[in-house]
């Protein structure tokens, strides 16, 4: 995994490619880096910095011990994720970003870019497609309604295509606003799944979860029970 990150950095430098960049960002979030520190006799901790050609200070992060060069080899080090390193930068306020293997690879990432990477590619981030009118399954909305109407406890149903940062393909998600979700889900999921191709992945969630509220916040339901 460590060599993979270096390979991706080198490939990106040779020729920019969006797919390589995405792979690189995802790889960043998987690795525990080594951050050199010094501790004095009073147990005060100091985090060293490296300075670029524009006199900006960066937090040095090494991928493995053998990458540590120069005076940093004499120091102790913290094992740290890119998320924790970003939190550290925000708290310390005197660093502009991180430098991966600063004395060899020297790959610098600014703080604002780190925040964007974490937001876009952390495991809990989700890409959402809420407009399904162009999807083949939209032709079956009337059949969906027939199924929804069977379940008197259902008030609303949302249908999305989602893909988590750790996933390659999109899959379907039904979010159901109803009473007694656990009582209906077995029959409901069976009937709904029968309308999809067998290779489709379909998830079902009640609306009463933080995740469900977040992904449906700006989405119109495909079904709303008439009073």
PyMOL commands that set and color helices and strands:
alter all, ss='L'
color gray80, all
select helices_A, chain A and resi 2-14+18-28+65-67+70-74+82-92+111-121+136-150+181-193+210-216
alter helices_A, ss='H'
color red, helices_A
select strands_A, chain A and resi 32-39+45-47+49-51+57-61+76-81+97-100+107-110+126-129+154-164+171-178+202-206+223-224
alter strands_A, ss='S'
color yellow, strands_A
deselect
rebuild
show_as cartoon
